[in-house]
Amino acid sequence: MTNNDMNQAPAARNDFEASCDADIHTYLRLLRTGDVIGRLTDVRTEEIWGSNRTTFAIVDLLFRFRSGMPQKEIAWAIFRSKQATAFAIDELEQKGFIERAVNSEARRVHRIVLTPKGIDHFNETVPALREVCHEALSFLSESEREQLHQILTKLTPNLYKCIDDAASQTRLPTR
């Protein structure tokens, strides 16, 4: 079946069916785009950071939340398993980019925080990260990039709500 065959709509379809197919097509395109962005991020993060996007996602998150976070919350926030997060945290700790701080409220829970070395390294990689962003988005006009940003800003909270709703109906972890 060719792409042209797949794009031909049967004459008997109504507007609702066509709309559903457009929604499904858009959703699947968004999933594939996320996969491609993830692959590009993996390749470039290895070049820039010397590690994978999980490790970089942890540092980025901790850079934004300077007071640190428990490991379980980090895993949830970056959509990685507890095991993958623990492995990445161990790697970052060995490099001296993060440390585990005792939580004064719950002694058994450690807060993962960036060290000054981790902050410096993150700041040093910002120019290279800008280059990756430019590489990925340069084909879009400024107004298209703004539109994309607005759409993603609107979409993201709804997706988190969908996750929370699904998690409340299953045994998935919640925020």
Buried (B, 14 or more C-beta within 10 A) or exposed (E): EEEEEEEEEEEEEEEEEEEEEEEEEEEEEEEEEEEEEEEBBBEBBBEBBEBBBBBBBBBBBBEEBEEBBBBEBBBBBBEBEEEBBBBBBEBBBEBEBBBBEEEEEEEEEBBBBBBEEBBEBBEEBEEBBEEBEEEBEEEEEEEEBEEEEEEEEEEEEEEEEEBEEEBEEEEEEEE
